[in-house]
């Protein structure tokens, strides 16, 4: 029983870290699309 209690926070931290990485990837994609839109807008204008 005690080994399960010790591993639970570690598993929770691992899951939280993966969620944060996913959020960072999403923000990176959004930033890239924003920059592409700015470049296209500048070239068309």
C-alpha positions as CSV (number, residue, x, y, z in Angstrom):
1,X,0.0,0.0,0.0
2,X,2.7,2.5,0.9
3,X,4.5,2.0,-2.5
4,X,1.2,3.1,-4.2
5,X,1.2,6.3,-2.2
6,X,4.8,7.1,-3.0
7,X,4.2,6.6,-6.8
8,X,1.0,8.6,-7.0
9,X,2.5,12.1,-6.8
10,X,5.2,11.1,-9.3
11,X,2.6,9.9,-11.8
12,X,0.6,13.1,-11.2
13,X,3.6,15.3,-11.8
14,X,4.4,13.4,-15.0
15,X,0.8,13.9,-16.2
16,X,0.9,17.6,-15.3
17,X,4.2,18.0,-17.2
18,X,2.8,16.4,-20.3
19,X,-0.2,18.7,-20.2
20,X,2.1,21.7,-19.9
21,X,4.2,20.5,-22.9
22,X,1.0,20.1,-24.9
23,X,0.0,23.7,-24.0
24,X,3.4,25.0,-25.0
25,X,3.2,23.2,-28.4
26,X,-0.3,24.7,-29.0
27,X,1.0,28.2,-28.1
28,X,4.0,27.7,-30.4
29,X,1.7,26.7,-33.3
30,X,-0.5,29.7,-32.7
31,X,2.5,32.0,-32.6
32,X,3.8,30.6,-35.9
33,X,0.4,31.1,-37.5
34,X,0.2,34.6,-36.2
35,X,3.6,35.4,-37.6
36,X,2.7,33.9,-41.0
37,X,-0.5,36.0,-41.0
38,X,1.5,39.2,-40.3
39,X,4.0,38.4,-43.1
40,X,1.2,37.7,-45.6
41,X,-0.6,40.9,-44.5
42,X,2.6,42.9,-44.9
43,X,3.3,41.5,-48.3
44,X,-0.2,42.0,-49.6
45,X,-0.5,45.5,-48.3
